[in-house]
């Protein structure tokens, strides 16, 4: 799995998720859309069976910072979820 930064500007970011399906980029997108500082967040994939999904972000503030914050929030949700799974 690898990230390719297609566009990396202060308020605009496009990241290609190489070796991923749409699941992780969609989780990040959903979290980004909850922020008032994000003007647009979407996931695009050229073809359902070919290519890699791309996360596109347009923001009022630093787009890279907002993506990192969204990833951290998703990680915390998974930690909380994992703590609810009984260990044997």
Secondary structure, DSSP 8 states (H G I E B T S, - for coil): -EEEEEEE-SSEEEEEEET--HHHHHHHHHHHTT-TTEEEEEEE-SSSSSS-EEEEEEESS-HHHHHHHHHHHHHHHHHHHHHTS---
